[in-house]
Amino acid sequence: MASTAGKAADIEVDALVVGSGISGSCTAFHLLRNQKVSSLLLTETNPVVGGNVISKTDGEFIWEEGPNSFQPTATIMRTVYELGISDELVLADASLPRFVYWEGRGAGQKLANLHALPTNLPGDLFDFNLLTIPGKLRAAFGAVGFIAPPPPPPYEESIREFVTRHLGEETFERVIDPFVSGVYAGDPDQLAMRAALKKIHRLEGLGDFGPGLVSGAVSRFKELAKEKKENPSDPAWPTFRGGQLGSFKKGLQTLPNAVAKALGPDRVKTSWTLTALSRDGSGFLATFDTPDGPKVVRAKTVTVTAPTRVTSKVCSDLVPAAADLARIYSPPVASVTMAYRKEWFKELPGAQPGKPLVGFGHLLPRSMGVRSLGTIWTSSLFPGRTPEGWELLLTYIGGSRDKGIADMTEEEIVKQVDADNHKILLKDDAPMGKLLGCRVWRTAIPQYCRGHLDILDALEKDEAKVPGLFLGGNYRTGVAFGDCVQYGLDEASRMAAYLKSAA
Ligand SMILES: Cc1cc2nc3c(=O)[nH]c(=O)nc-3n(C[C@H](O)[C@H](O)[C@H](O)COP(=O)(O)OP(=O)(O)OC[C@H]3O[C@@H](n4cnc5c(N)ncnc54)[C@H](O)[C@@H]3O)c2cc1C
């Protein structure tokens, strides 16, 4: 194990957090706020904090170039409250429909081929004709438990295999496939069910009335109610309802910016790139490239929340299994935000006078042959982000099944997205939209494919041999914004416990 004991340090802290994405920012904040660790440093290679959370404005429009929203959780609400940004929080109307675009092939007719997914069960099911009657029957029988048993371990079922076994091919193709594209930009044949959708995977066998997902969900609801009773939310935290999506008035970057403000300039170093990490007695020496030349930080405990390719390179001397993090694939994804005049939209389901868009957005099953993965109807979700007369759309394109996006020019990507928006939402003679932002993420979201949990198990074993060092982020405990906030809360408590035990 590399050791540079005795080397001079430019800064000495108790806790060092590398990476200021949601995982790192929340770790640093909860260390200070809830663990009372004030001797800490948050470092970031970019000139700004936030990682892949990037909110932009030109003074008229507000848009996102990374994630667009989060599913509220108690931990997010707690963090928002403790950061003092409750007034900035915006929660979208939970009743706004989520659409799947589907043409023909046995599905019923819907205006603009946009099928709203059922939100109020069972009522909405009567009007839900995205699935054929045999498709619905197959899903219903499977959901109540008439399914084949899972393949014996160590075989890992893919998302496609698990869902088709439970709910049938049609539900997979029309509902789950676009959902997987929307969340992971992933390939459901490669993603491992037990790793990528572990909460749903766990439902099989959790219930008292057979292996079906309905029985598992009933038991899960009971568990959740018990957990809520045992850990009630503080009444001071903002409240939310199931099905809502959250953001902030000026976009998601409000949260990491508020963390940087709470930590203060002395505890946050941007444009600092971690290049090496070594042991220093019972602590660590971290070397950074900075605008003022190389700097060395001595810390008693360190967490590295950088993406897998970085952690794999910088940490594998100390934690050999970290080398395998480089095997975790993150596909390219582009996010494109375009604005369109309200009068350019065709008639869409639920439209109201002056409001052509009423919904969360639409997902695009791969079999529909539309290249974009899905589009968030931003101005419907979060009003107040456009000047009068405009609507705002955020489209994601690329992913594991469309790696070619990485070889396209930005102009080509924007043209493709605009063409897809026209096909689905706009009148034939509508002009091209106004481009606000196009960002190509070369390595967007880590894919929890088959073998992912083996990589993490090996990492856990090697990491345990280096007390005080914690590796993590969205490849370890979930990719969703809320998973990363939870990671921050939990990691802060692990680091503080280590500091206490080592004192
Ligand atoms: C295009 C896109 C859309 C998404 N949409 C959603 C969504 O709508 N809802 C949702 O819940 N989730 C979404 N996600 C997922 C979610 O946003 C991410 O999983 C989450 O933000 C990751 O946070 P993180 O802190 O773990 O990682 P990151 O944000 O990647 O943070 C890691 C940080 O480490 C820094 N770093 C790298 N190398 C070094 C180094 N050598 N030294 C110092 N710092 C370094 C990076 O610059 C970065 O700031 C989306 C992700 C992408 C890319």
The ligand as an SDF file (V2000), in Angstrom:
LIG
                    3D

 53 58  0  0  0  0  0  0  0  0999 V2000
  -28.2940   13.6750  -18.5790 C   0  0  0  0  0  0  0  0  0  0  0  0
  -28.7210   13.1510  -17.2360 C   0  0  0  0  0  0  0  0  0  0  0  0
  -30.0590   13.2100  -16.8580 C   0  0  0  0  0  0  0  0  0  0  0  0
  -30.4580   12.7360  -15.6160 C   0  0  0  0  0  0  0  0  0  0  0  0
  -31.7670   12.8820  -15.2310 N   0  0  0  0  0  0  0  0  0  0  0  0
  -32.1240   12.5840  -13.9630 C   0  0  0  0  0  0  0  0  0  0  0  0
  -33.4050   12.9590  -13.4720 C   0  0  0  0  0  0  0  0  0  0  0  0
  -34.1870   13.6190  -14.1530 O   0  0  0  0  0  0  0  0  0  0  0  0
  -33.7340   12.6100  -12.1950 N   0  0  0  0  0  0  0  0  0  0  0  0
  -32.8620   11.9320  -11.3840 C   0  0  0  0  0  0  0  0  0  0  0  0
  -33.2280   11.6050  -10.2440 O   0  0  0  0  0  0  0  0  0  0  0  0
  -31.6160   11.6060  -11.8090 N   0  0  0  0  0  0  0  0  0  0  0  0
  -31.2230   11.9350  -13.0690 C   0  0  0  0  0  0  0  0  0  0  0  0
  -29.9510   11.6730  -13.4960 N   0  0  0  0  0  0  0  0  0  0  0  0
  -29.0340   10.9730  -12.5840 C   0  0  0  0  0  0  0  0  0  0  0  0
  -28.4710   11.8870  -11.4880 C   0  0  0  0  0  0  0  0  0  0  0  0
  -28.4770   13.2010  -11.9240 O   0  0  0  0  0  0  0  0  0  0  0  0
  -27.0290   11.4940  -11.1540 C   0  0  0  0  0  0  0  0  0  0  0  0
  -26.9460   10.1150  -10.8870 O   0  0  0  0  0  0  0  0  0  0  0  0
  -26.5010   12.2760   -9.9600 C   0  0  0  0  0  0  0  0  0  0  0  0
  -26.6480   13.6610  -10.1320 O   0  0  0  0  0  0  0  0  0  0  0  0
  -25.0340   11.8970   -9.7610 C   0  0  0  0  0  0  0  0  0  0  0  0
  -24.4770   12.5870   -8.6770 O   0  0  0  0  0  0  0  0  0  0  0  0
  -23.0500   12.1720   -8.1310 P   0  0  0  0  0  0  0  0  0  0  0  0
  -22.6430   13.2160   -7.1720 O   0  0  0  0  0  0  0  0  0  0  0  0
  -23.0370   10.7690   -7.6490 O   0  0  0  0  0  0  0  0  0  0  0  0
  -22.0960   12.1840   -9.4180 O   0  0  0  0  0  0  0  0  0  0  0  0
  -21.6010   13.4130  -10.3100 P   0  0  0  0  0  0  0  0  0  0  0  0
  -22.6610   14.4100  -10.5150 O   0  0  0  0  0  0  0  0  0  0  0  0
  -20.9700   12.7920  -11.5070 O   0  0  0  0  0  0  0  0  0  0  0  0
  -20.4870   14.0900   -9.3980 O   0  0  0  0  0  0  0  0  0  0  0  0
  -19.1560   13.6710   -9.3600 C   0  0  0  0  0  0  0  0  0  0  0  0
  -18.3020   14.9130   -9.2320 C   0  0  0  0  0  0  0  0  0  0  0  0
  -16.9250   14.5480   -9.1510 O   0  0  0  0  0  0  0  0  0  0  0  0
  -16.1930   15.5310   -9.8700 C   0  0  0  0  0  0  0  0  0  0  0  0
  -14.8730   14.9970  -10.2080 N   0  0  0  0  0  0  0  0  0  0  0  0
  -14.5500   14.1560  -11.2070 C   0  0  0  0  0  0  0  0  0  0  0  0
  -13.2340   13.9130  -11.1970 N   0  0  0  0  0  0  0  0  0  0  0  0
  -12.7090   14.6100  -10.1630 C   0  0  0  0  0  0  0  0  0  0  0  0
  -11.3930   14.7580   -9.6510 C   0  0  0  0  0  0  0  0  0  0  0  0
  -10.3510   14.0990  -10.1810 N   0  0  0  0  0  0  0  0  0  0  0  0
  -11.2000   15.5860   -8.5990 N   0  0  0  0  0  0  0  0  0  0  0  0
  -12.2460   16.2660   -8.0350 C   0  0  0  0  0  0  0  0  0  0  0  0
  -13.5140   16.1400   -8.4840 N   0  0  0  0  0  0  0  0  0  0  0  0
  -13.7440   15.3130   -9.5300 C   0  0  0  0  0  0  0  0  0  0  0  0
  -17.0690   15.7860  -11.0870 C   0  0  0  0  0  0  0  0  0  0  0  0
  -16.7180   16.9680  -11.7610 O   0  0  0  0  0  0  0  0  0  0  0  0
  -18.4310   15.8400  -10.4430 C   0  0  0  0  0  0  0  0  0  0  0  0
  -18.7430   17.1340   -9.9980 O   0  0  0  0  0  0  0  0  0  0  0  0
  -29.5070   12.1550  -14.7390 C   0  0  0  0  0  0  0  0  0  0  0  0
  -28.1560   12.0970  -15.1160 C   0  0  0  0  0  0  0  0  0  0  0  0
  -27.7660   12.6050  -16.3460 C   0  0  0  0  0  0  0  0  0  0  0  0
  -26.3070   12.5830  -16.7240 C   0  0  0  0  0  0  0  0  0  0  0  0
  1  2  1  0
  2  3  1  0
  2 52  2  0
  3  4  2  0
  4  5  1  0
  4 50  1  0
  5  6  2  0
  6  7  1  0
  6 13  1  0
  7  8  2  0
  7  9  1  0
  9 10  1  0
 10 11  2  0
 10 12  1  0
 12 13  2  0
 13 14  1  0
 14 15  1  0
 14 50  1  0
 15 16  1  0
 16 17  1  0
 16 18  1  0
 18 19  1  0
 18 20  1  0
 20 21  1  0
 20 22  1  0
 22 23  1  0
 23 24  1  0
 24 25  2  0
 24 26  1  0
 24 27  1  0
 27 28  1  0
 28 29  2  0
 28 30  1  0
 28 31  1  0
 31 32  1  0
 32 33  1  0
 33 34  1  0
 33 48  1  0
 34 35  1  0
 35 36  1  0
 35 46  1  0
 36 37  1  0
 36 45  1  0
 37 38  2  0
 38 39  1  0
 39 40  1  0
 39 45  2  0
 40 41  1  0
 40 42  2  0
 42 43  1  0
 43 44  2  0
 44 45  1  0
 46 47  1  0
 46 48  1  0
 48 49  1  0
 50 51  2  0
 51 52  1  0
 52 53  1  0
M  END
$$$$
